[in-house]
Amino acid sequence: MSKTLAQRRNENARKAGVLLVGGVIGALTGVGAAYLLWQAKERRSRGLEADEPVITSGGAVKLGVMLFGLLRQINELARGK
C-alpha cells in the first residue's frame, strides 16, 4: 500500500530533523575536540607539558578505529540489535 502525501512529508520532516540534530552534535563535538587540542598546544608552548606532538600517528590510527567502532555501534543500535 502506498503512503499518503502527508505521511511522506512527515517522514521527510523527521529525517531532516534527525540529520540536523546529528549535524549539530557532530559540529559541537568537532569544536570541542579542536578546543582541547588548542589548549594542549598552549600548555606546551608555555612549557607546562613535554614538547611532544599532540596527536601522534599511532594516536590518530587509534582514534580512527574508535570512531569507526562508534559508528558501527550507532548502526547496530538503530537496527535494534
mmCIF file of the N, C-alpha and C atoms, coordinates in Angstrom:
data_MODEL
# 
_entry.id   MODEL 
# 
loop_
_atom_site.group_PDB 
_atom_site.id 
_atom_site.type_symbol 
_atom_site.label_atom_id 
_atom_site.label_alt_id 
_atom_site.label_comp_id 
_atom_site.label_asym_id 
_atom_site.label_entity_id 
_atom_site.label_seq_id 
_atom_site.pdbx_PDB_ins_code 
_atom_site.Cartn_x 
_atom_site.Cartn_y 
_atom_site.Cartn_z 
_atom_site.occupancy 
_atom_site.B_iso_or_equiv 
_atom_site.pdbx_formal_charge 
_atom_site.auth_seq_id 
_atom_site.auth_comp_id 
_atom_site.auth_asym_id 
_atom_site.auth_atom_id 
_atom_site.pdbx_PDB_model_num 
ATOM 1   N N  . MET A 1 1  ? 0.844  -1.167 0.000  1.00 0.00 ? 1  MET A N  1 
ATOM 2   C CA . MET A 1 1  ? 0.000  0.000  0.000  1.00 0.00 ? 1  MET A CA 1 
ATOM 3   C C  . MET A 1 1  ? 0.899  1.242  0.000  1.00 0.00 ? 1  MET A C  1 
ATOM 4   N N  . SER A 1 2  ? 0.596  2.212  -0.840 1.00 0.00 ? 2  SER A N  1 
ATOM 5   C CA . SER A 1 2  ? 1.437  3.402  -0.906 1.00 0.00 ? 2  SER A CA 1 
ATOM 6   C C  . SER A 1 2  ? 1.091  4.364  0.229  1.00 0.00 ? 2  SER A C  1 
ATOM 7   N N  . LYS A 1 3  ? 2.076  5.127  0.590  1.00 0.00 ? 3  LYS A N  1 
ATOM 8   C CA . LYS A 1 3  ? 1.900  6.085  1.675  1.00 0.00 ? 3  LYS A CA 1 
ATOM 9   C C  . LYS A 1 3  ? 1.231  7.339  1.130  1.00 0.00 ? 3  LYS A C  1 
ATOM 10  N N  . THR A 1 4  ? 0.486  7.973  1.988  1.00 0.00 ? 4  THR A N  1 
ATOM 11  C CA . THR A 1 4  ? -0.147 9.217  1.589  1.00 0.00 ? 4  THR A CA 1 
ATOM 12  C C  . THR A 1 4  ? 0.892  10.319 1.557  1.00 0.00 ? 4  THR A C  1 
ATOM 13  N N  . LEU A 1 5  ? 0.533  11.398 0.920  1.00 0.00 ? 5  LEU A N  1 
ATOM 14  C CA . LEU A 1 5  ? 1.436  12.540 0.807  1.00 0.00 ? 5  LEU A CA 1 
ATOM 15  C C  . LEU A 1 5  ? 1.773  13.094 2.189  1.00 0.00 ? 5  LEU A C  1 
ATOM 16  N N  . ALA A 1 6  ? 0.810  13.141 3.077  1.00 0.00 ? 6  ALA A N  1 
ATOM 17  C CA . ALA A 1 6  ? 1.042  13.655 4.431  1.00 0.00 ? 6  ALA A CA 1 
ATOM 18  C C  . ALA A 1 6  ? 2.030  12.767 5.189  1.00 0.00 ? 6  ALA A C  1 
ATOM 19  N N  . GLN A 1 7  ? 1.934  11.443 5.017  1.00 0.00 ? 7  GLN A N  1 
ATOM 20  C CA . GLN A 1 7  ? 2.858  10.533 5.691  1.00 0.00 ? 7  GLN A CA 1 
ATOM 21  C C  . GLN A 1 7  ? 4.278  10.709 5.161  1.00 0.00 ? 7  GLN A C  1 
ATOM 22  N N  . ARG A 1 8  ? 4.408  10.876 3.851  1.00 0.00 ? 8  ARG A N  1 
ATOM 23  C CA . ARG A 1 8  ? 5.738  11.078 3.266  1.00 0.00 ? 8  ARG A CA 1 
ATOM 24  C C  . ARG A 1 8  ? 6.347  12.394 3.719  1.00 0.00 ? 8  ARG A C  1 
ATOM 25  N N  . ARG A 1 9  ? 5.526  13.434 3.801  1.00 0.00 ? 9  ARG A N  1 
ATOM 26  C CA . ARG A 1 9  ? 6.031  14.729 4.277  1.00 0.00 ? 9  ARG A CA 1 
ATOM 27  C C  . ARG A 1 9  ? 6.469  14.636 5.723  1.00 0.00 ? 9  ARG A C  1 
ATOM 28  N N  . ASN A 1 10 ? 5.687  13.916 6.547  1.00 0.00 ? 10 ASN A N  1 
ATOM 29  C CA . ASN A 1 10 ? 6.040  13.738 7.946  1.00 0.00 ? 10 ASN A CA 1 
ATOM 30  C C  . ASN A 1 10 ? 7.367  12.986 8.078  1.00 0.00 ? 10 ASN A C  1 
ATOM 31  N N  . GLU A 1 11 ? 7.551  11.931 7.279  1.00 0.00 ? 11 GLU A N  1 
ATOM 32  C CA . GLU A 1 11 ? 8.803  11.174 7.304  1.00 0.00 ? 11 GLU A CA 1 
ATOM 33  C C  . GLU A 1 11 ? 9.976  12.038 6.864  1.00 0.00 ? 11 GLU A C  1 
ATOM 34  N N  . ASN A 1 12 ? 9.771  12.846 5.822  1.00 0.00 ? 12 ASN A N  1 
ATOM 35  C CA . ASN A 1 12 ? 10.837 13.727 5.346  1.00 0.00 ? 12 ASN A CA 1 
ATOM 36  C C  . ASN A 1 12 ? 11.189 14.779 6.389  1.00 0.00 ? 12 ASN A C  1 
ATOM 37  N N  . ALA A 1 13 ? 10.186 15.300 7.088  1.00 0.00 ? 13 ALA A N  1 
ATOM 38  C CA . ALA A 1 13 ? 10.441 16.285 8.136  1.00 0.00 ? 13 ALA A CA 1 
ATOM 39  C C  . ALA A 1 13 ? 11.218 15.653 9.291  1.00 0.00 ? 13 ALA A C  1 
ATOM 40  N N  . ARG A 1 14 ? 10.845 14.433 9.662  1.00 0.00 ? 14 ARG A N  1 
ATOM 41  C CA . ARG A 1 14 ? 11.572 13.741 10.740 1.00 0.00 ? 14 ARG A CA 1 
ATOM 42  C C  . ARG A 1 14 ? 13.006 13.451 10.320 1.00 0.00 ? 14 ARG A C  1 
ATOM 43  N N  . LYS A 1 15 ? 13.187 13.025 9.068  1.00 0.00 ? 15 LYS A N  1 
ATOM 44  C CA . LYS A 1 15 ? 14.529 12.742 8.558  1.00 0.00 ? 15 LYS A CA 1 
ATOM 45  C C  . LYS A 1 15 ? 15.380 14.008 8.599  1.00 0.00 ? 15 LYS A C  1 
ATOM 46  N N  . ALA A 1 16 ? 14.815 15.121 8.151  1.00 0.00 ? 16 ALA A N  1 
ATOM 47  C CA . ALA A 1 16 ? 15.546 16.387 8.168  1.00 0.00 ? 16 ALA A CA 1 
ATOM 48  C C  . ALA A 1 16 ? 15.895 16.790 9.603  1.00 0.00 ? 16 ALA A C  1 
ATOM 49  N N  . GLY A 1 17 ? 14.975 16.570 10.519 1.00 0.00 ? 17 GLY A N  1 
ATOM 50  C CA . GLY A 1 17 ? 15.239 16.898 11.915 1.00 0.00 ? 17 GLY A CA 1 
ATOM 51  C C  . GLY A 1 17 ? 16.352 16.054 12.504 1.00 0.00 ? 17 GLY A C  1 
ATOM 52  N N  . VAL A 1 18 ? 16.331 14.759 12.207 1.00 0.00 ? 18 VAL A N  1 
ATOM 53  C CA . VAL A 1 18 ? 17.378 13.861 12.709 1.00 0.00 ? 18 VAL A CA 1 
ATOM 54  C C  . VAL A 1 18 ? 18.727 14.251 12.126 1.00 0.00 ? 18 VAL A C  1 
ATOM 55  N N  . LEU A 1 19 ? 18.771 14.540 10.826 1.00 0.00 ? 19 LEU A N  1 
ATOM 56  C CA . LEU A 1 19 ? 20.022 14.951 10.204 1.00 0.00 ? 19 LEU A CA 1 
ATOM 57  C C  . LEU A 1 19 ? 20.530 16.269 10.772 1.00 0.00 ? 19 LEU A C  1 
ATOM 58  N N  . LEU A 1 20 ? 19.627 17.197 11.029 1.00 0.00 ? 20 LEU A N  1 
ATOM 59  C CA . LEU A 1 20 ? 20.018 18.486 11.595 1.00 0.00 ? 20 LEU A CA 1 
ATOM 60  C C  . LEU A 1 20 ? 20.593 18.317 13.002 1.00 0.00 ? 20 LEU A C  1 
ATOM 61  N N  . VAL A 1 21 ? 19.902 17.549 13.835 1.00 0.00 ? 21 VAL A N  1 
ATOM 62  C CA . VAL A 1 21 ? 20.384 17.325 15.199 1.00 0.00 ? 21 VAL A CA 1 
ATOM 63  C C  . VAL A 1 21 ? 21.725 16.586 15.173 1.00 0.00 ? 21 VAL A C  1 
ATOM 64  N N  . GLY A 1 22 ? 21.849 15.579 14.331 1.00 0.00 ? 22 GLY A N  1 
ATOM 65  C CA . GLY A 1 22 ? 23.113 14.857 14.212 1.00 0.00 ? 22 GLY A CA 1 
ATOM 66  C C  . GLY A 1 22 ? 24.243 15.751 13.735 1.00 0.00 ? 22 GLY A C  1 
ATOM 67  N N  . GLY A 1 23 ? 23.949 16.627 12.791 1.00 0.00 ? 23 GLY A N  1 
ATOM 68  C CA . GLY A 1 23 ? 24.956 17.565 12.299 1.00 0.00 ? 23 GLY A CA 1 
ATOM 69  C C  . GLY A 1 23 ? 25.403 18.541 13.362 1.00 0.00 ? 23 GLY A C  1 
ATOM 70  N N  . VAL A 1 24 ? 24.455 19.043 14.150 1.00 0.00 ? 24 VAL A N  1 
ATOM 71  C CA . VAL A 1 24 ? 24.795 19.972 15.225 1.00 0.00 ? 24 VAL A CA 1 
ATOM 72  C C  . VAL A 1 24 ? 25.649 19.267 16.284 1.00 0.00 ? 24 VAL A C  1 
ATOM 73  N N  . ILE A 1 25 ? 25.257 18.047 16.651 1.00 0.00 ? 25 ILE A N  1 
ATOM 74  C CA . ILE A 1 25 ? 26.034 17.291 17.639 1.00 0.00 ? 25 ILE A CA 1 
ATOM 75  C C  . ILE A 1 25 ? 27.449 17.029 17.115 1.00 0.00 ? 25 ILE A C  1 
ATOM 76  N N  . GLY A 1 26 ? 27.552 16.648 15.846 1.00 0.00 ? 26 GLY A N  1 
ATOM 77  C CA . GLY A 1 26 ? 28.870 16.414 15.253 1.00 0.00 ? 26 GLY A CA 1 
ATOM 78  C C  . GLY A 1 26 ? 29.717 17.675 15.220 1.00 0.00 ? 26 GLY A C  1 
ATOM 79  N N  . ALA A 1 27 ? 29.097 18.795 14.871 1.00 0.00 ? 27 ALA A N  1 
ATOM 80  C CA . ALA A 1 27 ? 29.830 20.059 14.820 1.00 0.00 ? 27 ALA A CA 1 
ATOM 81  C C  . ALA A 1 27 ? 30.306 20.467 16.211 1.00 0.00 ? 27 ALA A C  1 
ATOM 82  N N  . LEU A 1 28 ? 29.443 20.345 17.204 1.00 0.00 ? 28 LEU A N  1 
ATOM 83  C CA . LEU A 1 28 ? 29.840 20.696 18.572 1.00 0.00 ? 28 LEU A CA 1 
ATOM 84  C C  . LEU A 1 28 ? 30.951 19.785 19.082 1.00 0.00 ? 28 LEU A C  1 
ATOM 85  N N  . THR A 1 29 ? 30.883 18.513 18.728 1.00 0.00 ? 29 THR A N  1 
ATOM 86  C CA . THR A 1 29 ? 31.936 17.579 19.120 1.00 0.00 ? 29 THR A CA 1 
ATOM 87  C C  . THR A 1 29 ? 33.256 17.965 18.460 1.00 0.00 ? 29 THR A C  1 
ATOM 88  N N  . GLY A 1 30 ? 33.209 18.318 17.190 1.00 0.00 ? 30 GLY A N  1 
ATOM 89  C CA . GLY A 1 30 ? 34.418 18.751 16.485 1.00 0.00 ? 30 GLY A CA 1 
ATOM 90  C C  . GLY A 1 30 ? 35.012 20.017 17.065 1.00 0.00 ? 30 GLY A C  1 
ATOM 91  N N  . VAL A 1 31 ? 34.164 20.979 17.397 1.00 0.00 ? 31 VAL A N  1 
ATOM 92  C CA . VAL A 1 31 ? 34.643 22.221 18.006 1.00 0.00 ? 31 VAL A CA 1 
ATOM 93  C C  . VAL A 1 31 ? 35.260 21.932 19.379 1.00 0.00 ? 31 VAL A C  1 
ATOM 94  N N  . GLY A 1 32 ? 34.631 21.038 20.131 1.00 0.00 ? 32 GLY A N  1 
ATOM 95  C CA . GLY A 1 32 ? 35.181 20.669 21.439 1.00 0.00 ? 32 GLY A CA 1 
ATOM 96  C C  . GLY A 1 32 ? 36.538 20.006 21.314 1.00 0.00 ? 32 GLY A C  1 
ATOM 97  N N  . ALA A 1 33 ? 36.693 19.118 20.339 1.00 0.00 ? 33 ALA A N  1 
ATOM 98  C CA . ALA A 1 33 ? 37.982 18.455 20.125 1.00 0.00 ? 33 ALA A CA 1 
ATOM 99  C C  . ALA A 1 33 ? 39.047 19.466 19.700 1.00 0.00 ? 33 ALA A C  1 
ATOM 100 N N  . ALA A 1 34 ? 38.689 20.394 18.820 1.00 0.00 ? 34 ALA A N  1 
ATOM 101 C CA . ALA A 1 34 ? 39.643 21.420 18.391 1.00 0.00 ? 34 ALA A CA 1 
ATOM 102 C C  . ALA A 1 34 ? 40.052 22.298 19.565 1.00 0.00 ? 34 ALA A C  1 
ATOM 103 N N  . TYR A 1 35 ? 39.110 22.626 20.437 1.00 0.00 ? 35 TYR A N  1 
ATOM 104 C CA . TYR A 1 35 ? 39.422 23.431 21.615 1.00 0.00 ? 35 TYR A CA 1 
ATOM 105 C C  . TYR A 1 35 ? 40.410 22.699 22.525 1.00 0.00 ? 35 TYR A C  1 
ATOM 106 N N  . LEU A 1 36 ? 40.181 21.410 22.741 1.00 0.00 ? 36 LEU A N  1 
ATOM 107 C CA . LEU A 1 36 ? 41.091 20.640 23.592 1.00 0.00 ? 36 LEU A CA 1 
ATOM 108 C C  . LEU A 1 36 ? 42.491 20.571 22.984 1.00 0.00 ? 36 LEU A C  1 
ATOM 109 N N  . LEU A 1 37 ? 42.571 20.386 21.663 1.00 0.00 ? 37 LEU A N  1 
ATOM 110 C CA . LEU A 1 37 ? 43.874 20.378 21.004 1.00 0.00 ? 37 LEU A CA 1 
ATOM 111 C C  . LEU A 1 37 ? 44.570 21.722 21.134 1.00 0.00 ? 37 LEU A C  1 
ATOM 112 N N  . TRP A 1 38 ? 43.821 22.798 20.997 1.00 0.00 ? 38 TRP A N  1 
ATOM 113 C CA . TRP A 1 38 ? 44.400 24.131 21.107 1.00 0.00 ? 38 TRP A CA 1 
ATOM 114 C C  . TRP A 1 38 ? 44.901 24.382 22.533 1.00 0.00 ? 38 TRP A C  1 
ATOM 115 N N  . GLN A 1 39 ? 44.134 23.951 23.517 1.00 0.00 ? 39 GLN A N  1 
ATOM 116 C CA . GLN A 1 39 ? 44.561 24.106 24.912 1.00 0.00 ? 39 GLN A CA 1 
ATOM 117 C C  . GLN A 1 39 ? 45.858 23.338 25.160 1.00 0.00 ? 39 GLN A C  1 
ATOM 118 N N  . ALA A 1 40 ? 45.970 22.129 24.618 1.00 0.00 ? 40 ALA A N  1 
ATOM 119 C CA . ALA A 1 40 ? 47.191 21.339 24.787 1.00 0.00 ? 40 ALA A CA 1 
ATOM 120 C C  . ALA A 1 40 ? 48.376 22.034 24.120 1.00 0.00 ? 40 ALA A C  1 
ATOM 121 N N  . LYS A 1 41 ? 48.144 22.638 22.958 1.00 0.00 ? 41 LYS A N  1 
ATOM 122 C CA . LYS A 1 41 ? 49.203 23.383 22.269 1.00 0.00 ? 41 LYS A CA 1 
ATOM 123 C C  . LYS A 1 41 ? 49.662 24.564 23.113 1.00 0.00 ? 41 LYS A C  1 
ATOM 124 N N  . GLU A 1 42 ? 48.721 25.279 23.706 1.00 0.00 ? 42 GLU A N  1 
ATOM 125 C CA . GLU A 1 42 ? 49.088 26.422 24.538 1.00 0.00 ? 42 GLU A CA 1 
ATOM 126 C C  . GLU A 1 42 ? 49.866 25.985 25.772 1.00 0.00 ? 42 GLU A C  1 
ATOM 127 N N  . ARG A 1 43 ? 49.464 24.874 26.383 1.00 0.00 ? 43 ARG A N  1 
ATOM 128 C CA . ARG A 1 43 ? 50.198 24.386 27.555 1.00 0.00 ? 43 ARG A CA 1 
ATOM 129 C C  . ARG A 1 43 ? 51.625 23.997 27.166 1.00 0.00 ? 43 ARG A C  1 
ATOM 130 N N  . ARG A 1 44 ? 51.783 23.378 25.997 1.00 0.00 ? 44 ARG A N  1 
ATOM 131 C CA . ARG A 1 44 ? 53.118 23.015 25.536 1.00 0.00 ? 44 ARG A CA 1 
ATOM 132 C C  . ARG A 1 44 ? 53.963 24.244 25.276 1.00 0.00 ? 44 ARG A C  1 
ATOM 133 N N  . SER A 1 45 ? 53.365 25.272 24.678 1.00 0.00 ? 45 SER A N  1 
ATOM 134 C CA . SER A 1 45 ? 54.130 26.476 24.341 1.00 0.00 ? 45 SER A CA 1 
ATOM 135 C C  . SER A 1 45 ? 54.550 27.244 25.595 1.00 0.00 ? 45 SER A C  1 
ATOM 136 N N  . ARG A 1 46 ? 53.828 27.070 26.704 1.00 0.00 ? 46 ARG A N  1 
ATOM 137 C CA . ARG A 1 46 ? 54.207 27.709 27.971 1.00 0.00 ? 46 ARG A CA 1 
ATOM 138 C C  . ARG A 1 46 ? 55.152 26.836 28.790 1.00 0.00 ? 46 ARG A C  1 
ATOM 139 N N  . GLY A 1 47 ? 55.477 25.662 28.250 1.00 0.00 ? 47 GLY A N  1 
ATOM 140 C CA . GLY A 1 47 ? 56.412 24.787 28.940 1.00 0.00 ? 47 GLY A CA 1 
ATOM 141 C C  . GLY A 1 47 ? 55.797 23.979 30.057 1.00 0.00 ? 47 GLY A C  1 
ATOM 142 N N  . LEU A 1 48 ? 54.478 23.884 30.102 1.00 0.00 ? 48 LEU A N  1 
ATOM 143 C CA . LEU A 1 48 ? 53.810 23.140 31.156 1.00 0.00 ? 48 LEU A CA 1 
ATOM 144 C C  . LEU A 1 48 ? 53.755 21.654 30.858 1.00 0.00 ? 48 LEU A C  1 
ATOM 145 N N  . GLU A 1 49 ? 53.992 21.281 29.618 1.00 0.00 ? 49 GLU A N  1 
ATOM 146 C CA . GLU A 1 49 ? 53.989 19.870 29.235 1.00 0.00 ? 49 GLU A CA 1 
ATOM 147 C C  . GLU A 1 49 ? 55.210 19.593 28.386 1.00 0.00 ? 49 GLU A C  1 
ATOM 148 N N  . ALA A 1 50 ? 55.515 18.318 28.227 1.00 0.00 ? 50 ALA A N  1 
ATOM 149 C CA . ALA A 1 50 ? 56.633 17.928 27.373 1.00 0.00 ? 50 ALA A CA 1 
ATOM 150 C C  . ALA A 1 50 ? 56.379 18.392 25.947 1.00 0.00 ? 50 ALA A C  1 
ATOM 151 N N  . ASP A 1 51 ? 57.442 18.650 25.216 1.00 0.00 ? 51 ASP A N  1 
ATOM 152 C CA . ASP A 1 51 ? 57.322 19.152 23.848 1.00 0.00 ? 51 ASP A CA 1 
ATOM 153 C C  . ASP A 1 51 ? 57.141 17.997 22.874 1.00 0.00 ? 51 ASP A C  1 
ATOM 154 N N  . GLU A 1 52 ? 55.991 17.329 22.951 1.00 0.00 ? 52 GLU A N  1 
ATOM 155 C CA . GLU A 1 52 ? 55.660 16.208 22.081 1.00 0.00 ? 52 GLU A CA 1 
ATOM 156 C C  . GLU A 1 52 ? 54.469 16.594 21.214 1.00 0.00 ? 52 GLU A C  1 
ATOM 157 N N  . PRO A 1 53 ? 54.310 15.934 20.076 1.00 0.00 ? 53 PRO A N  1 
ATOM 158 C CA . PRO A 1 53 ? 53.124 16.238 19.252 1.00 0.00 ? 53 PRO A CA 1 
ATOM 159 C C  . PRO A 1 53 ? 51.837 15.913 20.010 1.00 0.00 ? 53 PRO A C  1 
ATOM 160 N N  . VAL A 1 54 ? 50.814 16.700 19.753 1.00 0.00 ? 54 VAL A N  1 
ATOM 161 C CA . VAL A 1 54 ? 49.530 16.470 20.411 1.00 0.00 ? 54 VAL A CA 1 
ATOM 162 C C  . VAL A 1 54 ? 48.955 15.126 19.979 1.00 0.00 ? 54 VAL A C  1 
ATOM 163 N N  . ILE A 1 55 ? 48.981 14.866 18.688 1.00 0.00 ? 55 ILE A N  1 
ATOM 164 C CA . ILE A 1 55 ? 48.471 13.602 18.170 1.00 0.00 ? 55 ILE A CA 1 
ATOM 165 C C  . ILE A 1 55 ? 49.586 12.943 17.368 1.00 0.00 ? 55 ILE A C  1 
ATOM 166 N N  . THR A 1 56 ? 49.982 11.772 17.788 1.00 0.00 ? 56 THR A N  1 
ATOM 167 C CA . THR A 1 56 ? 50.975 11.010 17.041 1.00 0.00 ? 56 THR A CA 1 
ATOM 168 C C  . THR A 1 56 ? 50.269 10.191 15.968 1.00 0.00 ? 56 THR A C  1 
ATOM 169 N N  . SER A 1 57 ? 51.035 9.585  15.081 1.00 0.00 ? 57 SER A N  1 
ATOM 170 C CA . SER A 1 57 ? 50.412 8.774  14.037 1.00 0.00 ? 57 SER A CA 1 
ATOM 171 C C  . SER A 1 57 ? 49.698 7.570  14.648 1.00 0.00 ? 57 SER A C  1 
ATOM 172 N N  . GLY A 1 58 ? 50.290 6.978  15.681 1.00 0.00 ? 58 GLY A N  1 
ATOM 173 C CA . GLY A 1 58 ? 49.629 5.858  16.363 1.00 0.00 ? 58 GLY A CA 1 
ATOM 174 C C  . GLY A 1 58 ? 48.340 6.300  17.036 1.00 0.00 ? 58 GLY A C  1 
ATOM 175 N N  . GLY A 1 59 ? 48.357 7.489  17.636 1.00 0.00 ? 59 GLY A N  1 
ATOM 176 C CA . GLY A 1 59 ? 47.157 8.026  18.267 1.00 0.00 ? 59 GLY A CA 1 
ATOM 177 C C  . GLY A 1 59 ? 46.057 8.306  17.255 1.00 0.00 ? 59 GLY A C  1 
ATOM 178 N N  . ALA A 1 60 ? 46.461 8.781  16.071 1.00 0.00 ? 60 ALA A N  1 
ATOM 179 C CA . ALA A 1 60 ? 45.473 9.052  15.017 1.00 0.00 ? 60 ALA A CA 1 
ATOM 180 C C  . ALA A 1 60 ? 44.830 7.754  14.539 1.00 0.00 ? 60 ALA A C  1 
ATOM 181 N N  . VAL A 1 61 ? 45.625 6.689  14.418 1.00 0.00 ? 61 VAL A N  1 
ATOM 182 C CA . VAL A 1 61 ? 45.074 5.402  13.999 1.00 0.00 ? 61 VAL A CA 1 
ATOM 183 C C  . VAL A 1 61 ? 44.098 4.892  15.058 1.00 0.00 ? 61 VAL A C  1 
ATOM 184 N N  . LYS A 1 62 ? 44.484 4.984  16.327 1.00 0.00 ? 62 LYS A N  1 
ATOM 185 C CA . LYS A 1 62 ? 43.593 4.549  17.414 1.00 0.00 ? 62 LYS A CA 1 
ATOM 186 C C  . LYS A 1 62 ? 42.289 5.341  17.396 1.00 0.00 ? 62 LYS A C  1 
ATOM 187 N N  . LEU A 1 63 ? 42.393 6.643  17.184 1.00 0.00 ? 63 LEU A N  1 
ATOM 188 C CA . LEU A 1 63 ? 41.202 7.478  17.133 1.00 0.00 ? 63 LEU A CA 1 
ATOM 189 C C  . LEU A 1 63 ? 40.298 7.086  15.973 1.00 0.00 ? 63 LEU A C  1 
ATOM 190 N N  . GLY A 1 64 ? 40.891 6.818  14.819 1.00 0.00 ? 64 GLY A N  1 
ATOM 191 C CA . GLY A 1 64 ? 40.104 6.399  13.663 1.00 0.00 ? 64 GLY A CA 1 
ATOM 192 C C  . GLY A 1 64 ? 39.379 5.083  13.901 1.00 0.00 ? 64 GLY A C  1 
ATOM 193 N N  . VAL A 1 65 ? 40.066 4.125  14.513 1.00 0.00 ? 65 VAL A N  1 
ATOM 194 C CA . VAL A 1 65 ? 39.446 2.835  14.813 1.00 0.00 ? 65 VAL A CA 1 
ATOM 195 C C  . VAL A 1 65 ? 38.304 3.022  15.815 1.00 0.00 ? 65 VAL A C  1 
ATOM 196 N N  . MET A 1 66 ? 38.531 3.882  16.814 1.00 0.00 ? 66 MET A N  1 
ATOM 197 C CA . MET A 1 66 ? 37.473 4.138  17.798 1.00 0.00 ? 66 MET A CA 1 
ATOM 198 C C  . MET A 1 66 ? 36.257 4.788  17.147 1.00 0.00 ? 66 MET A C  1 
ATOM 199 N N  . LEU A 1 67 ? 36.481 5.720  16.214 1.00 0.00 ? 67 LEU A N  1 
ATOM 200 C CA . LEU A 1 67 ? 35.360 6.385  15.543 1.00 0.00 ? 67 LEU A CA 1 
ATOM 201 C C  . LEU A 1 67 ? 34.568 5.405  14.676 1.00 0.00 ? 67 LEU A C  1 
ATOM 202 N N  . PHE A 1 68 ? 35.274 4.522  13.961 1.00 0.00 ? 68 PHE A N  1 
ATOM 203 C CA . PHE A 1 68 ? 34.563 3.509  13.181 1.00 0.00 ? 68 PHE A CA 1 
ATOM 204 C C  . PHE A 1 68 ? 33.771 2.581  14.087 1.00 0.00 ? 68 PHE A C  1 
ATOM 205 N N  . GLY A 1 69 ? 34.336 2.234  15.243 1.00 0.00 ? 69 GLY A N  1 
ATOM 206 C CA . GLY A 1 69 ? 33.613 1.405  16.199 1.00 0.00 ? 69 GLY A CA 1 
ATOM 207 C C  . GLY A 1 69 ? 32.363 2.106  16.711 1.00 0.00 ? 69 GLY A C  1 
ATOM 208 N N  . LEU A 1 70 ? 32.489 3.414  16.967 1.00 0.00 ? 70 LEU A N  1 
ATOM 209 C CA . LEU A 1 70 ? 31.333 4.187  17.419 1.00 0.00 ? 70 LEU A CA 1 
ATOM 210 C C  . LEU A 1 70 ? 30.235 4.197  16.354 1.00 0.00 ? 70 LEU A C  1 
ATOM 211 N N  . LEU A 1 71 ? 30.624 4.423  15.108 1.00 0.00 ? 71 LEU A N  1 
ATOM 212 C CA . LEU A 1 71 ? 29.632 4.427  14.030 1.00 0.00 ? 71 LEU A CA 1 
ATOM 213 C C  . LEU A 1 71 ? 28.974 3.057  13.876 1.00 0.00 ? 71 LEU A C  1 
ATOM 214 N N  . ARG A 1 72 ? 29.747 1.997  14.037 1.00 0.00 ? 72 ARG A N  1 
ATOM 215 C CA . ARG A 1 72 ? 29.176 0.650  13.964 1.00 0.00 ? 72 ARG A CA 1 
ATOM 216 C C  . ARG A 1 72 ? 28.174 0.426  15.094 1.00 0.00 ? 72 ARG A C  1 
ATOM 217 N N  . GLN A 1 73 ? 28.505 0.892  16.299 1.00 0.00 ? 73 GLN A N  1 
ATOM 218 C CA . GLN A 1 73 ? 27.592 0.744  17.433 1.00 0.00 ? 73 GLN A CA 1 
ATOM 219 C C  . GLN A 1 73 ? 26.303 1.535  17.208 1.00 0.00 ? 73 GLN A C  1 
ATOM 220 N N  . ILE A 1 74 ? 26.426 2.730  16.644 1.00 0.00 ? 74 ILE A N  1 
ATOM 221 C CA . ILE A 1 74 ? 25.230 3.536  16.348 1.00 0.00 ? 74 ILE A CA 1 
ATOM 222 C C  . ILE A 1 74 ? 24.367 2.811  15.329 1.00 0.00 ? 74 ILE A C  1 
ATOM 223 N N  . ASN A 1 75 ? 24.988 2.225  14.314 1.00 0.00 ? 75 ASN A N  1 
ATOM 224 C CA . ASN A 1 75 ? 24.253 1.489  13.299 1.00 0.00 ? 75 ASN A CA 1 
ATOM 225 C C  . ASN A 1 75 ? 23.539 0.285  13.913 1.00 0.00 ? 75 ASN A C  1 
ATOM 226 N N  . GLU A 1 76 ? 24.218 -0.458 14.777 1.00 0.00 ? 76 GLU A N  1 
ATOM 227 C CA . GLU A 1 76 ? 23.592 -1.603 15.419 1.00 0.00 ? 76 GLU A CA 1 
ATOM 228 C C  . GLU A 1 76 ? 22.449 -1.177 16.347 1.00 0.00 ? 76 GLU A C  1 
ATOM 229 N N  . LEU A 1 77 ? 22.624 -0.050 17.013 1.00 0.00 ? 77 LEU A N  1 
ATOM 230 C CA . LEU A 1 77 ? 21.560 0.470  17.872 1.00 0.00 ? 77 LEU A CA 1 
ATOM 231 C C  . LEU A 1 77 ? 20.327 0.815  17.038 1.00 0.00 ? 77 LEU A C  1 
ATOM 232 N N  . ALA A 1 78 ? 20.568 1.425  15.879 1.00 0.00 ? 78 ALA A N  1 
ATOM 233 C CA . ALA A 1 78 ? 19.457 1.809  15.009 1.00 0.00 ? 78 ALA A CA 1 
ATOM 234 C C  . ALA A 1 78 ? 18.733 0.573  14.445 1.00 0.00 ? 78 ALA A C  1 
ATOM 235 N N  . ARG A 1 79 ? 19.470 -0.501 14.234 1.00 0.00 ? 79 ARG A N  1 
ATOM 236 C CA . ARG A 1 79 ? 18.858 -1.726 13.721 1.00 0.00 ? 79 ARG A CA 1 
ATOM 237 C C  . ARG A 1 79 ? 18.175 -2.539 14.800 1.00 0.00 ? 79 ARG A C  1 
ATOM 238 N N  . GLY A 1 80 ? 18.376 -2.171 16.043 1.00 0.00 ? 80 GLY A N  1 
ATOM 239 C CA . GLY A 1 80 ? 17.718 -2.861 17.144 1.00 0.00 ? 80 GLY A CA 1 
ATOM 240 C C  . GLY A 1 80 ? 18.429 -4.100 17.612 1.00 0.00 ? 80 GLY A C  1 
ATOM 241 N N  . LYS A 1 81 ? 19.722 -4.183 17.387 1.00 0.00 ? 81 LYS A N  1 
ATOM 242 C CA . LYS A 1 81 ? 20.482 -5.378 17.810 1.00 0.00 ? 81 LYS A CA 1 
ATOM 243 C C  . LYS A 1 81 ? 20.989 -5.221 19.214 1.00 0.00 ? 81 LYS A C  1 
# 
